[in-house]
Amino acid sequence: MAWFVLIASGMFEAVWAVALGKSEGFTKLVPSLVFVVGLIISMGGLAYAMKTLPTGTSYAIWVAVGASLAVVYGMLTGDESVSLPKVLLLMGIIGCVIGLKLTS
């Protein structure tokens, strides 16, 4: 269960990161509210997962999932450029997350 919660909270990290960018310095209400809710869910899930999973592994996976999804979202919306090196590096991050799971 902790692994599922950890991955889900990493997804919410991407949600709050994107919302933070769209909030324009907290001047837009809806993205600011999405940021706060996403942050609470994300941090709560990370804290829950860290009850049973090692801190370093949990944090690395949480960041990797959130960062990867934020970049993919940016690529899909056109905010980020798409290039072969970026895609390969994202695949490397995902591969490392899978490796951490398999060795834990």
C-alpha distances in whole Angstrom, upper triangle without the diagonal:
4,5,5,6,9,10,11,12,14,16,17,18,20,21,23,24,26,27,28,31,32,32,36,35,34,37,35,34,31,30,30,28,25,25,24,22,20,20,19,16,15,16,14,11,12,13,10,8,12,11,10,11,14,16,18,15,13,16,18,15,15,19,19,17,19,22,22,21,24,26,26,26,29,31,30,32,35,34,33,35,34,35,34,34,31,29,30,28,25,25,25,22,20,21,20,17,16,18,16,13,15,17,14
4,5,5,6,9,10,10,12,14,15,16,19,20,21,22,24,25,26,29,30,31,34,33,32,35,34,32,30,28,28,26,24,23,23,20,18,18,17,14,13,13,12,9,9,10,7,5,8,8,7,7,11,12,14,12,10,13,14,12,12,16,16,15,17,20,20,20,22,25,24,25,28,29,29,31,33,32,32,34,33,34,33,32,30,28,28,26,24,23,23,20,18,20,18,15,15,17,14,12,14,15,12
4,5,5,6,9,10,11,12,14,15,17,19,20,21,23,24,26,28,29,30,33,33,32,35,34,32,30,28,28,27,24,23,23,21,18,18,18,15,13,14,14,10,10,12,10,7,10,11,9,8,11,13,14,11,9,12,13,10,10,14,14,12,14,17,17,17,20,22,22,23,26,27,27,29,31,30,29,31,30,31,30,29,26,25,25,23,20,20,20,17,15,16,15,11,11,13,11,8,12,13,11
4,5,5,6,9,10,11,13,14,16,17,19,20,22,23,24,26,27,29,32,32,31,34,32,30,28,26,26,25,22,22,22,19,17,17,17,14,12,14,13,9,11,13,11,9,12,13,12,12,15,16,17,14,11,14,15,11,11,15,15,12,14,17,17,16,19,21,20,21,24,25,25,27,29,29,28,30,29,30,30,29,26,24,25,24,21,20,21,18,15,17,17,13,13,16,14,11,14,16,14
4,6,5,6,8,10,10,12,14,15,16,18,20,21,22,24,26,26,29,29,28,31,29,28,25,24,24,22,19,19,18,16,14,14,13,10,9,11,9,6,7,10,8,6,10,11,11,11,14,14,16,14,10,13,14,11,10,14,14,12,13,17,17,16,18,21,21,21,24,26,25,27,29,28,28,30,29,31,31,30,27,26,26,25,22,22,22,19,17,19,18,15,15,18,16,13,17,18,16
4,5,5,6,9,10,10,13,14,15,16,19,20,21,23,25,25,28,28,27,30,29,28,26,23,23,22,19,18,18,17,14,14,14,11,9,10,10,6,6,9,8,6,8,11,11,9,12,11,12,10,7,9,10,8,6,10,11,9,11,14,14,14,16,19,19,19,22,24,24,25,28,27,26,28,27,29,28,27,24,23,24,22,19,19,19,16,14,16,15,12,13,15,13,11,15,16,14
4,5,5,6,9,10,11,13,15,15,17,19,20,22,23,24,27,27,27,30,28,27,25,22,23,22,19,18,19,17,14,14,15,12,10,12,12,9,9,12,12,9,12,15,14,12,14,14,15,12,9,11,11,7,7,10,10,7,9,12,12,11,14,16,16,17,19,21,21,23,25,24,23,25,24,26,25,25,22,20,21,19,16,16,17,14,12,14,14,10,11,14,13,11,14,16,15
4,5,5,6,9,10,11,13,14,16,17,18,20,21,22,25,26,25,28,26,24,22,20,20,19,16,16,16,14,11,12,13,9,8,11,11,7,9,12,11,10,14,16,16,15,17,16,17,15,12,13,14,11,9,12,12,9,9,13,13,11,14,17,16,16,19,21,20,22,24,24,23,26,25,27,27,26,23,22,23,22,18,19,20,17,15,17,17,14,15,18,16,15,18,20,18
4,5,5,6,9,10,10,12,14,15,16,19,20,20,23,23,22,25,24,23,20,18,18,17,14,13,14,12,9,9,9,7,4,7,8,5,6,9,10,9,12,14,15,14,16,14,15,14,10,11,12,10,7,10,11,9,8,12,13,12,13,16,17,16,19,21,21,22,25,23,23,26,25,27,28,27,23,23,24,22,19,20,20,17,16,19,18,14,16,19,17,16,19,21,19
4,5,5,7,9,10,11,13,14,15,17,19,20,22,22,22,25,24,23,21,18,19,18,15,14,15,14,10,10,12,10,6,9,11,8,8,12,12,11,13,16,16,14,16,14,14,13,10,9,10,7,4,6,8,5,5,8,9,9,10,13,14,14,16,18,19,20,22,21,20,22,22,24,24,23,20,19,20,18,15,16,17,13,12,15,15,11,14,16,15,14,18,19,18
4,5,5,7,9,10,11,13,14,16,17,18,21,22,21,24,22,22,19,16,17,17,13,13,14,13,9,11,12,10,8,11,13,10,11,15,15,14,16,19,19,18,19,18,18,16,13,13,13,11,8,9,10,6,5,9,9,7,9,12,12,11,14,16,16,17,20,19,18,21,21,23,23,23,19,18,20,18,15,16,18,15,13,17,17,14,15,18,17,16,20,22,21
4,5,5,6,8,10,10,12,14,15,16,19,19,18,21,19,18,16,14,14,13,10,9,11,9,5,7,9,7,5,9,10,9,10,13,14,14,16,19,20,19,20,18,19,18,14,14,15,13,9,11,12,9,7,10,12,10,10,14,14,13,15,18,17,18,21,19,19,23,23,25,26,25,22,21,23,21,18,20,21,18,17,20,20,17,19,22,20,19,23,24,23
4,5,5,6,9,10,10,13,14,15,18,18,17,20,19,19,17,14,14,14,11,9,11,10,7,7,10,9,6,8,11,10,10,13,15,14,16,19,20,18,19,17,17,16,13,11,12,11,8,8,10,8,5,8,10,9,8,12,13,12,14,17,17,18,20,18,18,21,21,24,25,24,20,20,22,19,16,19,19,16,15,19,18,15,18,21,19,19,22,24,22
4,6,5,6,8,10,11,12,14,16,17,17,20,18,18,16,13,14,15,11,10,12,12,8,9,13,11,9,12,14,13,13,17,18,17,19,22,23,21,22,20,19,18,16,14,14,13,10,9,10,8,4,6,8,6,5,9,10,9,10,13,14,14,16,14,14,18,18,20,22,21,17,17,19,17,14,17,18,15,15,18,18,16,18,21,20,20,23,25,24
4,6,5,6,9,10,11,12,15,16,15,18,16,15,13,10,11,11,8,7,10,9,6,8,11,10,9,12,14,14,14,17,19,18,20,23,24,23,24,22,22,21,18,17,17,16,13,12,13,11,8,10,12,9,8,11,12,10,12,15,14,14,17,15,16,19,20,23,25,24,20,20,23,21,18,20,22,18,18,22,22,19,21,24,23,23,26,28,27
4,5,5,6,9,10,10,13,13,12,15,14,14,12,9,9,9,7,4,7,8,5,6,9,9,8,11,13,13,14,16,18,19,20,23,24,23,24,21,21,21,18,16,17,16,13,12,14,13,9,11,13,11,9,13,14,12,13,17,17,16,19,16,17,21,22,25,26,26,22,22,25,22,19,22,23,20,20,24,23,20,23,26,24,24,28,29,27
4,5,5,6,9,10,12,12,12,15,15,15,14,10,11,12,10,7,10,11,9,9,12,13,11,12,16,16,15,18,20,20,21,24,26,24,24,21,21,21,18,16,16,16,13,11,13,12,8,8,11,10,7,10,12,11,11,15,15,15,16,14,14,18,19,22,24,23,19,20,22,20,17,20,21,18,18,22,21,19,22,25,23,24,27,28,27
4,5,5,6,9,11,12,12,15,13,14,12,9,10,12,9,8,12,13,10,11,15,15,13,16,18,18,18,21,23,23,24,27,28,27,27,25,24,24,21,19,19,18,15,14,15,13,10,10,12,10,7,9,11,8,9,12,13,11,13,11,12,16,17,20,23,22,18,19,22,20,17,20,22,19,19,23,23,21,24,26,25,26,29,31,30
4,5,5,6,9,10,10,12,10,10,9,5,7,8,6,5,9,10,8,10,13,14,13,15,18,18,19,21,23,23,25,28,29,28,28,26,26,26,23,21,21,21,17,16,18,16,13,13,15,13,10,13,15,12,12,16,16,14,16,13,15,19,21,24,26,26,22,23,26,24,21,24,25,22,23,26,26,24,27,29,28,28,32,33,32
4,5,5,7,7,7,10,10,11,10,7,7,9,8,6,9,11,10,10,13,15,14,15,18,19,19,21,23,24,25,28,29,28,28,25,25,25,23,20,21,21,17,16,18,17,13,13,16,14,11,14,16,14,13,17,18,16,17,14,16,20,22,25,27,26,22,24,26,24,22,25,26,23,23,27,26,25,28,30,28,29,32,33,32
4,6,6,8,9,11,10,13,12,8,9,12,11,9,13,15,13,13,17,18,17,18,21,22,22,24,26,26,27,30,32,30,30,27,27,27,25,22,22,22,19,17,18,18,14,13,16,14,11,12,15,12,11,15,16,13,14,11,13,17,19,22,25,24,20,22,25,23,20,24,25,22,23,27,27,25,28,30,29,30,33,34,34
4,5,8,9,9,8,10,9,6,8,11,10,9,13,14,13,14,18,19,18,20,22,23,23,26,28,28,29,32,34,32,33,30,30,29,27,25,25,24,21,20,21,20,16,16,18,16,12,14,16,13,12,15,15,13,14,11,14,18,20,23,26,26,23,24,27,25,23,26,27,25,25,29,29,27,30,33,32,32,35,37,36
4,6,5,6,5,7,8,5,5,9,9,8,11,13,13,14,16,18,18,19,22,23,23,25,27,28,29,32,34,33,33,30,30,30,28,25,26,26,22,21,23,22,18,18,20,18,15,17,19,16,15,19,19,16,18,15,18,21,24,27,30,29,26,27,30,28,26,29,30,27,28,32,31,29,32,35,33,34,37,38,37
4,6,6,6,10,11,9,9,12,13,11,14,17,16,17,20,21,21,22,25,26,26,28,30,31,32,35,37,35,35,32,32,32,30,27,27,28,24,22,24,24,20,19,22,20,17,18,20,18,16,20,20,17,18,15,17,21,24,27,30,29,26,27,30,28,26,30,31,28,29,33,33,31,34,36,35,36,39,40,39
4,5,8,10,12,10,9,12,13,11,13,16,16,16,18,21,20,21,24,25,25,26,29,30,30,33,35,34,34,30,30,31,29,26,27,27,24,22,24,24,20,20,23,21,18,20,22,20,18,22,23,20,21,18,20,23,26,29,32,31,27,29,32,29,28,31,32,29,30,34,33,31,34,36,35,36,39,40,39
4,6,7,9,8,5,9,11,9,10,14,14,14,16,19,19,19,22,24,24,25,28,29,30,32,35,33,34,30,31,31,29,26,27,27,24,23,25,24,20,21,24,22,19,21,23,20,20,23,24,21,22,19,22,25,28,31,34,33,29,31,33,31,29,32,33,30,31,34,34,32,35,37,35,36,39,40,39
4,6,9,9,8,11,13,12,13,16,17,17,20,22,22,23,25,27,28,29,31,33,33,36,38,37,37,34,34,35,32,30,31,31,27,26,28,27,23,24,26,24,21,23,25,22,21,25,25,22,23,20,23,26,29,32,35,35,31,33,35,33,31,35,36,33,34,37,37,35,38,40,39,39,43,44,42
4,6,6,6,9,10,11,12,15,16,16,19,20,21,22,24,26,27,28,30,32,33,35,37,36,37,34,34,35,32,29,31,30,27,25,27,26,22,23,25,23,20,22,23,20,19,23,22,19,21,19,22,25,28,31,34,34,30,31,34,33,30,33,35,32,32,36,36,34,37,39,38,38,41,43,41
4,6,5,6,9,10,11,12,14,15,17,18,20,21,23,24,26,27,29,30,31,34,36,35,36,33,34,34,31,29,31,30,26,26,28,26,23,24,26,23,21,23,24,21,21,25,24,21,23,21,24,28,30,33,36,36,32,33,36,34,31,34,36,33,33,37,36,34,37,39,38,37,41,42,41
4,5,5,6,9,10,11,12,14,16,17,18,20,21,22,24,26,27,28,30,32,34,34,35,32,33,33,29,28,29,28,24,24,26,24,20,22,23,21,18,21,22,18,19,22,21,19,21,20,22,26,28,31,34,34,30,31,34,32,29,32,34,31,30,34,34,32,34,37,36,35,39,40,39
4,5,5,6,9,10,10,12,14,15,16,18,20,21,22,24,25,26,28,30,32,31,32,30,30,30,27,25,26,25,21,21,22,21,17,18,20,17,15,18,19,15,16,19,19,16,19,16,19,23,25,28,31,31,27,27,30,29,26,29,30,27,27,31,31,29,31,34,33,32,36,37,36
4,5,5,6,9,10,10,13,14,15,16,18,20,21,22,24,26,27,29,31,31,31,28,29,29,26,24,26,25,21,21,23,22,18,19,21,19,17,20,21,18,18,22,22,19,22,19,21,25,27,30,33,32,29,29,32,30,27,30,31,28,29,32,32,29,32,35,33,33,36,38,36
4,5,5,6,8,10,11,12,14,15,17,18,20,21,23,24,26,28,30,30,31,28,29,29,26,24,26,25,21,21,24,22,18,20,22,20,18,21,22,19,20,24,23,21,24,21,24,27,29,32,35,34,30,31,33,31,29,31,32,29,29,33,32,29,32,35,33,32,36,37,35
4,6,5,6,8,10,11,12,14,15,16,18,20,21,22,24,26,28,27,29,26,27,27,23,22,24,22,19,19,21,18,15,17,19,16,15,18,19,16,17,21,20,18,21,19,21,25,26,29,31,31,27,27,30,28,25,28,29,26,26,29,29,26,29,31,30,29,33,34,33
4,6,5,6,9,10,10,12,14,15,16,18,20,21,22,24,27,26,26,24,24,24,21,19,21,20,17,16,19,17,13,15,18,15,13,17,18,16,16,20,20,18,21,18,20,24,25,28,30,30,26,26,29,27,24,26,28,24,24,28,27,25,27,30,28,28,32,33,31
4,6,5,6,9,10,11,12,14,15,16,18,20,21,23,26,25,26,23,24,25,21,20,22,21,17,18,20,19,16,18,20,18,17,20,22,19,20,24,24,22,25,22,24,27,29,32,34,33,29,29,32,29,26,29,30,26,26,30,29,26,29,31,29,29,32,33,31
4,5,5,6,8,10,11,12,14,15,16,18,20,22,24,24,25,23,24,24,21,20,22,21,17,18,20,18,15,18,20,18,17,20,21,19,20,24,23,22,25,23,25,28,29,32,34,33,29,29,32,29,26,28,30,26,25,29,28,25,27,30,28,27,31,32,30
4,6,5,6,8,10,11,12,14,15,16,18,20,22,22,23,21,22,21,18,17,19,17,13,14,16,14,11,14,16,14,13,17,18,16,17,21,20,20,22,21,22,25,26,29,30,29,26,26,28,26,23,25,26,22,22,25,25,22,24,27,25,24,28,29,27
4,6,5,6,8,10,10,12,14,15,16,19,21,20,21,18,20,20,16,15,17,16,12,13,16,14,11,14,17,15,14,18,19,17,19,22,22,22,24,22,23,26,27,29,31,30,26,26,28,26,23,25,26,22,22,25,24,21,24,26,24,24,27,28,26
4,5,5,6,8,10,10,12,14,15,17,20,20,21,18,20,20,17,16,19,18,14,15,18,17,14,17,20,18,17,21,22,21,22,26,25,25,28,25,26,30,30,33,34,33,29,29,31,29,26,28,28,25,24,27,26,23,25,28,25,24,28,29,26
4,6,5,6,9,10,10,12,14,16,18,18,20,18,20,19,15,15,18,16,12,14,17,15,13,16,18,16,16,20,21,19,21,24,24,24,27,25,26,29,29,32,33,32,28,28,29,27,24,26,26,23,22,25,24,21,23,25,23,22,26,27,24
4,5,5,6,9,10,11,12,15,17,16,17,15,16,16,12,11,14,12,9,11,13,11,10,13,15,14,14,17,18,17,19,22,22,23,25,23,23,26,27,29,30,29,25,25,26,24,21,23,23,19,19,22,21,17,20,22,20,19,23,24,22
4,5,5,6,9,10,10,13,15,15,16,13,15,15,12,11,14,13,10,11,14,14,12,15,17,17,16,20,21,20,22,25,26,26,28,26,26,29,29,31,32,31,27,27,28,26,23,25,25,21,21,23,22,19,21,23,20,20,24,24,21
4,5,5,6,9,10,11,14,14,16,14,16,16,13,13,16,15,12,14,17,16,14,18,20,19,19,23,24,23,25,28,28,28,30,29,29,32,32,34,35,33,30,30,31,28,25,27,27,23,23,25,24,20,22,24,21,20,24,24,22
4,5,5,6,9,10,12,12,14,13,15,14,10,11,14,12,10,13,15,13,13,16,18,17,18,21,22,21,24,26,26,27,29,28,28,30,30,32,32,31,28,27,28,26,23,24,24,21,20,22,21,17,19,21,18,17,21,21,19
4,5,5,6,9,11,10,11,9,11,11,7,8,11,10,7,10,13,12,12,15,17,16,17,20,21,21,23,26,26,27,29,27,27,30,30,31,31,30,26,26,27,24,21,23,22,19,18,20,18,15,17,19,16,15,19,19,16
4,6,5,7,10,10,11,9,12,13,9,10,13,13,11,13,16,16,15,18,20,20,21,24,25,25,27,29,30,31,33,31,30,33,33,35,35,33,30,30,30,28,25,26,26,22,22,24,21,18,20,22,18,18,21,21,18
4,5,6,8,9,11,11,14,14,10,12,15,14,12,15,18,16,17,20,22,21,22,25,26,26,28,31,31,32,34,32,32,35,34,36,36,34,31,31,31,29,26,27,26,23,22,24,22,19,20,21,18,17,20,20,17
4,5,6,6,9,9,11,10,7,10,12,11,10,13,15,14,15,18,19,19,21,24,24,25,27,29,29,31,33,31,31,33,32,34,33,32,29,28,28,26,23,24,23,20,19,20,18,15,16,18,14,13,16,17,13
4,5,5,6,6,9,9,6,8,12,11,11,14,16,16,16,19,21,21,22,25,26,27,29,31,31,33,35,33,32,34,34,35,34,32,30,29,29,27,24,25,24,21,20,21,19,16,18,18,15,14,17,17,13
4,6,8,9,12,12,10,12,15,15,14,17,19,19,20,23,24,24,26,28,29,30,32,34,34,36,38,36,35,38,37,38,38,36,33,33,33,30,28,28,27,24,23,24,22,19,20,21,17,16,19,18,15
4,7,9,12,11,10,13,15,14,14,18,19,19,20,23,24,24,26,29,29,30,32,34,35,36,38,37,36,38,37,38,37,35,33,32,31,29,27,27,26,23,22,22,20,17,18,18,15,13,16,15,11
4,6,9,7,6,10,11,11,12,15,16,16,18,20,21,22,24,26,27,28,30,31,32,34,36,34,33,35,34,34,33,32,29,29,28,26,24,24,22,19,19,19,17,14,15,15,11,10,13,12,9
4,6,5,6,9,10,11,12,14,15,17,18,20,21,23,24,26,27,28,30,32,33,34,36,34,33,34,34,34,33,31,29,28,27,25,23,23,22,19,19,19,16,14,15,15,11,11,14,12,9
4,6,5,6,8,10,10,12,14,15,16,18,20,21,22,24,26,27,28,30,31,33,34,32,31,33,32,33,32,30,28,28,27,24,22,23,21,18,19,19,16,14,16,16,12,13,16,14,12
4,5,5,6,9,10,11,12,14,15,16,18,20,21,22,24,26,27,28,30,32,33,30,29,30,30,30,29,27,25,25,24,21,20,21,18,15,16,17,13,12,15,14,10,12,15,13,11
4,6,5,6,8,10,11,12,14,15,16,18,20,21,22,24,26,27,28,30,31,30,28,29,28,29,28,25,23,23,22,19,18,18,16,13,14,14,11,9,11,11,7,8,11,10,8
4,6,5,6,9,10,11,12,14,15,17,18,20,21,22,24,26,27,28,30,28,27,29,28,29,28,26,24,23,23,20,18,19,18,14,14,15,13,10,12,13,9,10,13,13,10
4,5,5,6,8,10,11,12,14,15,16,18,20,21,22,24,26,27,28,26,25,27,27,27,27,25,22,22,22,19,17,18,17,13,14,16,13,11,14,14,11,12,16,15,13
4,6,5,6,9,10,10,12,14,15,16,18,20,21,22,24,26,27,25,23,25,24,24,24,21,19,19,19,16,14,15,13,10,11,12,9,8,11,11,9,11,14,14,13
4,5,5,6,8,10,10,12,14,15,16,18,20,21,22,24,25,24,22,24,23,24,23,21,19,18,18,15,13,14,13,9,9,11,9,6,9,10,8,9,12,13,12
4,6,5,6,8,10,11,12,14,16,16,18,20,21,23,24,22,21,24,23,24,24,22,19,19,20,17,14,16,15,12,11,14,12,9,12,14,12,12,16,16,15
4,6,5,6,8,10,10,12,14,15,16,18,20,21,22,20,19,21,21,22,22,20,17,17,18,15,12,15,14,10,11,14,12,10,13,15,13,14,17,18,17
4,6,5,6,8,10,11,12,14,15,16,18,20,21,19,17,19,18,19,19,17,14,14,14,11,9,11,10,6,7,10,9,7,11,12,11,12,15,16,16
4,6,5,6,9,10,11,12,14,15,16,18,20,19,17,19,18,19,19,18,15,14,15,13,10,11,12,8,8,11,11,8,11,13,12,13,16,17,17
4,6,5,6,9,10,10,12,14,15,16,18,16,15,18,18,20,20,19,16,15,17,15,11,14,14,11,11,14,14,12,14,17,16,16,19,21,20
4,6,5,6,9,10,11,12,14,15,16,14,13,15,15,17,18,16,12,13,14,12,9,12,13,9,10,14,13,12,15,17,16,17,20,22,21
4,5,5,6,9,10,11,12,14,15,14,12,14,13,14,15,14,10,10,12,10,6,9,10,7,8,11,12,11,13,16,16,16,19,21,21
4,5,5,6,8,10,10,12,14,13,12,14,14,16,17,16,13,12,14,13,9,11,13,11,10,14,15,13,15,18,18,18,21,23,23
4,6,5,6,9,10,11,12,10,10,13,13,16,17,17,13,13,16,14,11,14,15,13,13,17,17,16,18,21,20,21,24,26,25
4,5,5,6,9,10,10,9,7,9,10,12,14,13,9,10,13,11,8,12,14,12,12,16,17,16,18,21,21,22,24,26,26
4,5,5,6,9,10,10,8,10,9,12,13,13,10,9,12,12,9,11,14,12,12,15,17,16,18,21,21,21,24,26,26
4,5,5,6,8,8,8,11,11,14,16,17,13,13,16,15,12,15,17,16,15,19,20,19,20,23,24,24,26,29,29
4,5,5,6,5,5,8,9,12,15,15,12,12,16,15,13,16,18,16,17,20,21,21,23,25,25,26,29,31,31
4,6,5,6,5,6,6,9,12,13,10,10,14,14,12,14,17,16,16,19,21,21,22,25,26,26,28,31,31
4,6,8,8,9,9,12,15,16,13,12,16,16,14,16,19,18,18,21,23,22,23,26,27,27,29,32,32
4,6,8,10,11,14,17,19,15,15,19,19,17,19,22,21,21,24,25,25,26,29,30,30,32,34,35
4,5,7,8,12,15,17,14,14,18,18,17,19,22,21,21,25,26,26,27,30,31,31,34,36,36
4,7,10,13,16,17,14,15,18,18,16,19,21,20,21,24,25,25,27,29,30,31,33,35,35
4,6,10,13,13,10,12,15,14,13,16,18,17,18,21,22,22,25,27,27,28,31,32,33
4,6,10,11,9,10,14,14,13,16,18,18,19,22,23,23,25,27,28,29,31,33,34
4,7,9,7,7,11,12,11,13,16,16,17,19,21,22,23,25,26,28,29,31,32
4,6,5,6,9,10,11,12,14,16,17,18,20,21,23,24,26,27,29,30,32
4,5,5,6,9,10,11,12,14,15,16,18,20,21,22,24,26,27,28,30
4,6,5,6,9,10,10,12,14,15,16,18,20,21,22,24,25,27,29
4,5,5,6,9,10,11,12,14,15,17,18,20,21,23,24,26,27
4,5,5,6,9,10,11,12,14,15,17,18,20,21,23,24,26
4,5,5,6,9,10,10,12,14,15,16,18,20,21,22,24
4,5,5,6,9,10,10,13,14,15,17,19,20,21,23
4,5,5,6,9,10,11,13,14,15,17,18,20,21
4,5,5,6,9,10,10,12,14,15,16,18,20
4,5,5,6,9,10,10,12,14,15,16,18
4,5,5,6,9,10,11,13,14,15,17
4,5,5,6,9,10,11,12,14,16
4,5,5,6,9,10,10,12,14
4,5,5,6,9,10,10,12
4,5,5,6,9,10,11
4,5,5,6,9,10
4,5,5,6,9
4,5,5,6
4,6,5
4,6
4
